[in-house]
Amino acid sequence: VVTVKNGIANLSKLKVGLCDGTATLNGKYSTEDIEKPSIDMTIDLANVDINKLANSFSTIDSLLPIAKSAQGLINLSLDVTADLDQEMSPILSTLNGKGSFKSNDVALKGSSFQQKLSTVLANNKYNEMSIKNCKISFTIEEGSIIVTPFTFDLFKKTATFSGWQGLDATLNYLLTIPVERTELASLISKAGISSNGWSQGADIPLGINISGSLTSPSLSPNLDEAKSAIIGEVKSQVEEKAKEVVTEAAAKVTEKAAEKAASALKNLFKK
């Protein structure tokens, strides 16, 4: 149902086909101020092709340019308010709201972000990534996006992501990926930590700081969590070794005491 009254179009369960999926709109489009039209709307996208969406709407491309390098079906829910420009596009500085993003499988290939991630980790496998079981919640404040920390499956491992991006397209995100110790060795050695004592074992969490801008992201390793895990392991190994030494020493002392006592008893009985 669409009703129009006093310059306001109210939309109720307006459903349309969009990018191979469907879009359902509820809310209002207002022209009460003809110079500054606005929206206050809930938008639900179901089984929409993310690549077609990014290539069809400039707002999606502005907020998430990596979507043009993505393939897959997504579900997206948005509760937003915004003023519109003369081309009916949201003015980002007035965009506020919240939303959620869900997808069972999104493939990423060839984005500048991935190329830089492959360089940082010295592994070309990150040029082609399949992100599975992804559920994201976020808020929008005057065009800036704040992402609630979330987990997703990457190369059959659990990765985490959190942070924000500004209206000026600046980025401040942290991606944490479990990596094999052999992959981490060169980065750890550059940080001045010896690889002795921790080269074998389970994956180590490696943080990746994502800064720069949406169109030119900058990536750098964040070794805080990795160093903490490694130092903790080495400390545990040292403590365990110390316990072994103490136990062994105590056993030797006990053995000597027993030998001494036995010798004294023998001497006593001889007397």
N, C-alpha and C positions, 0 to 999 in steps of 0.2 A: 504494500500500500504506500502511495506517495500522496501527501496532502500539501497544498500550498496556501499560506495565509500570512498576510502582513509582511510579505517579502521573505518568508521563511519556508523552505521546503523540508517537511518532515518525512523521513524514510523509515519504514517499518518492514523488516524482513525482506528487503529488496535483494533478490538473488540473481546473479548474472554469471555467465560463463566467462572464465578469465584464464588465459595461458594454460590451457588444457585442464584446468580445474574449475573451481567455483569460488565466487566471492559473495558474501552476505553482508549487507550494510544496514545498520540501524543508527539513527541519529538525525542531525539536522544540518542543512546548509542555509546560511543566513546572508541576506543582502539588505538587512535593515540599514546598515551603513554601506551605501552603494560603492563608496571609495575603498572600503575595506571588508570585502566578503569574508566569511569565516565558516569553519566546520567544527562540529562537536559530535564525534562519530565513533561507533564501534565497527571495526572491519574484521571479518573472519575469512581467511583464505584457506581452502581445503584442497589438498593434492595439486598444488600449483607448481608448474615447471619454474624452478628458480632462475634458470638462465634466461628464459623468455621474459620473466618478470623484470629482471635487471635490465634487459635490453629494450623493454617497453616503457618503463617509468623512470624518469630522470631522478626522482627523489630517492628511489631504491639505489640507483647507481651512485648518487651523492653520498648516501649514508653507508653503503656497503659495496664498494667497487669490486671487491674480490668475487662477488656473486656472478660477474660476467665470466669468471673462470670456473664456475661450478656447474654441475649437472646433477639433477635429481628432483624429486618431488618433496614439497615442504607444506607444512601447515603453519599459518601465521595469524596471530590474533593481536589486534591493536585497539586500544582505547585512546583516542587522540583529540586534541583541540589545536587549532591553528588558524592564522589568517592566510588568505590566498592572494597570489599576485594576479596580474592581468591575464596570465595564461592558465589560471586555475590551479597552479602548483602551490603547495604549501611554502610559506616563507619560514625557513628553518629556524630563525631566531625566535619565532612565536610558537614553535612546535613543542607541545608538552603531552605527557601521557605515560602509558605503560604497555607492555606487551609480552608475548611469549612466542617462541619459535620451536618447532618440533620437526624432526626428520629421522627416518630409519636409516637412510644412507644418502650421503651427498659426496660426490666425487669432485676433487679439485685437481686441476692440471694446469701447469705453466704460468701461474700467477707470479708477480714479482716477489710476493711474500714467500712463496715456496722456494723460489730460486735462492733467496737470501737465507732461508732456513737450511737448505741443503749445503750452502757454503759454510755456515756457522758450525753445523754438525759434521761437515765433510762426508756427507752421504747423499748420493743422488736419489735415493728411494723417496725422499720427501718431495720430489718434483711431481709425483703422482700419489695423491692421498685419498683414502676413502674414510670419511668420518661417519661413524655409525652410532645409532642410539643417542642422538643429540637432542637435548631439551634445555632451552635457554629462557630465562626470565630477565627482563630489562626494564628500565624506566627511561623516559625522555624528559629532559629539563632544558627548555629553551634551545632545543636543537642538539644538546649534548646527550650522549647515550651512556648510561651506567649499567654494566652487565653484572648480574649476580653470579658469584662463582658457581661453575657447573662442571660436570665430568662428561666425557664421551669416550668412545672406543676408537683407538687409532693404532693400526697394525697389531690388533689383538691385545692391546695394552690400554690401561685407563689413564687418560690425560686429563688435566684440569686447565681451566681458562677463566680469567676474571679481569676487571679493569674498566676503563672508560675511554671515550673519544669525545673531543670537544667540538663545538660549533665551527671552530676554525680548522677542523679536520685533523687536529693533532691527536696522537695516540698515546695511551698509557695503559698497556695491557701486559699481563704475565701469563705465559703458556708454560706449563710444567709437563714434561714428557719422561716416562721411564725409559732409560737407554741402557744398552749393554755396557759393561765396564770397559771393554776394549774400545768402544766409541768415545768414552769419556776420558781415556787415559791422557791424550795430548792436552786437553783443556785443563785437567787437574795438574799435570806437570808444569804447565805455564803458570799455574797459581802457586807453585812452590811446594806442592804436596807430593811426596814419593808414592809411587804405585806399589811399593812393597807392602804386602800384608792385606791388600784388598782387591787384587786383580781378579780373584775368583769369587763367584757368588751371584746373588739375585741382582736384577736391574737396579740402577741408582736413579733417583728423580733429578732431572736437570731442568732448571728454569730458563726460560727465554724471555728477556725483556723486549717488548715491542714498543718502539717510540717512533718519532718522525711524524709522517703524515699519511693519510689514507692512500694517496697516490704514490708516495715514496716511503714506505715503511723502513725503519731501521731496526735491526735485530742484534742483540748481544747476549752472551751467556750470563745467567745469574747462578753462581755456584754456591750460594748460601746454603741451600738445602742439601746439595750434594756433599759439600765439605762437612756439614754437620753430621750427615749419615756416615761418611767415611771415618771422620775423627772418632765418632761413637763406636764404630766397629773396631778400629785400631785400639782404642782405650779398653774395650771389652777383651780383646785378644791379649793385651798386656796384663790386665787384671787376672785373666785366666792362667796366663803363664806364671804370674807371680804366685797364684794359689798353688799351682803345681810344684813350684820351687819350694814354697813353704812346707807343703805336704811332704815332699820328698825329704826335706831337711829334718822335719819332725820325725819322720819314719826312721831316718838314720840315727837321730839322737835317741829315740826309743830303743832301737836295736842295740846301740852301744851300751845304754843303761841296762838292758836285759842281760847282755853279755857280761857286763861288770858284776851284776847281781849274782849271776850263775857262778862266776869265778869265785866270788866271795863265799858263796854257800859251799862250793867244793873245798875251799881252803878250811872252812869252819869244820866240815865233816872230817877232813883229814886230821885236824887237830884233835 
